[in-house]
């Protein structure tokens, strides 16, 4: 399914175009279909262009996951800035943003995460992302908690783990988005109260 030869784009725009096409491939055909060669073919560019941007398939998956993640973090931080300063409100906003991101990103979010398992580079990247989420949650929740920093950190690790599990059930149709978000919010409030 080769598309017409792509016109010359600035490097940043080409990267975004390639990432958008990569996400489409994952959505339509799954992560196994996503190779740098196939991506280049679908984008109408030469293989060296795809390799120049991502180096390896792992690099492509990492970039794709990072792009989706950046959108989630941005939406969360913007929502937190507009939130009243009360634990219940912060927990609700955090939970709603988390679940909405999974709904908006679709099942490819978990598919990409699953494809990243087993590769050392991708595992390290995924650990860094989870650590950054824990830090965001810890910093956002610290004003509402009397827990010591280490204990709050560990509870935020649990919150992120719970969020991942609940979002998986939501994507499998076992629970709707509103219920998933409300459940996570209630966990956050009860674990910090």
N, C-alpha and C positions, 0 to 999 in steps of 0.2 A: 504494500500500500504506500508507494512512494508519492510524495507530494511534489509540486513544482519546485524547481531550484529556488532556494530562499535568497532574498535580496540581502545585501550587506547591511548588517546592523552593528551599532556600537556594542562593545563586548558585554557591558552590563545588561543591555536589552536582549542580546542573544542568549545570555545565561538564563534570564527570566523566561524567555520563550522556550528554551530547552527544558527547564523545570516544569513549565505548564504542560508541555507535551508529555513529559515523563509521568506526571500525575495522571494525565488522561490514559496513558498506556496502563498504568497500575489499576486504575478504576475499571477499564474495559477488559483487560486481558490478564491482570494479576502481576505480581512482582517477578515471577519467573520469566515473563516475556520482556522485562526491562533489561536491555543490554545497551551498551554505548553504540554499537553498530546499528541496532534497530532504532534507537532514539535518533541517530543521525539520519537514517533513512526516512523516518516519519517527519523530521523537521526539514528535509530537503537540503541538508548540508553534508559535507564530507565527514568521514569518520574522524580525521584529525581534529576537526573543530570540536566535536564532542569530547574527545580525549584531552584536548587542551583545557577545556573547562573543568573536567571532573577527574581526569587521570585514570580512575578505575571505576568499576561498578560500585564498589564500596563507597568511593568518593561521591558518586551520583546519588546513591541512597541516602548518604549523610546529608548532602546538600538539599535533597528533597524533603527529608524529615526536618531539617533546620528551617527551611522556608515555611512549612506548615506550623512549626513550633513558634517561630517569630511572630506570626499572625496571632497565635493564641496568647502569647505573653503580652503583646501590644494591647489586645482587646482587654485582657485582665487588668493591666495597669491603668488603662483609661477608665475602666469601670470603677476601680478602687478609688481613683481620684474624685469621682463624682458621688461617692458613697458617704452616707452619714457615719459618724464615728461611734458605732455601737457594734458589739460582737455579732449579734444576730444579723445585722445588715451586711457586715463584712463577709460573714460566712455564706450568706445567701448569694451575694454578688460573686464571690469566688467560685462557689459551686455551680451557679448558673453559667458563668463564663466557661468553666471547665467542660461542662456537658454540652454547651452550645458549640464549642470548638469541635468536639468529636462528631456532632451531628453535621456541622458545616463541612468539616474535612472529609467526612464519610468513612467507610470501612477501610479505605486505603491507608489511613493513619495507622491502624493496628497491623495491616498487612505489611507496611513498610517496616514497622517496629519488629515484626516477626522475621522478616527477611534479614534484618540487621543482626539477629542473634547468631552467635557462633563465630563471627569474624572479630578478631581482637580490636581492630581499629574502630569498628562500629560499636562494639561493646563499650569501649572507653568513651566514645562520644555519647552513647545513651546514658551512661553513668553520670557524665558531666551535666547532661540535660536534667536528669532527675535531681541531682544536687542543686542545680540552679532553681528548680521549682521549690524544693524544700526551703531554700534561702528566701525566695519571694514570699512563700507562705509564712515562714517564721517571722520575717520582718513585718509583714502586714498584720500578723496576729499578736505580736509581742505586746503592743499597748493594752491588750485585753486579757492578758494572762499574768498570773503571779508565779508561774513556773520558772525554775531556773533555766538559763539559756540552753544547757545540754538536754534537759528534759523536754523543753518546748521543741527543740530540734528533732528529737526522736519521735515526738507525737506528730510533727509535720511529716516525717518519713511515713508514719502510719496513715496519715490523711491522704498523701499522694498514692500510697498503695491501695487504699480503699477507693479513691477516685478512679484509678485505673481499672479495678475490678468492676465497679459499678458501671463505668462507661462501656466496658465490654458487654455486660448484660444488656445495656441500653441498645447497643448496636446490633445485638442478636435478637432484638424485639421482645425481650423478656420484661422490660420496664420502659415506660415513656420518659421523655426528657425531663419533664417537670417533676415527676416522682423521683427520678435519679438525682436531680439537683437538690430537691428538698431533703432527701435521705442523707446526702453528703453534708449538707448544711447542718442538719441535726447532729450528725456525728462530730463535726467540728465544734459546735457549741457544747455538746456534752463532754468532749475530750478536753476542752479548755476551761470549763466551769469548775 
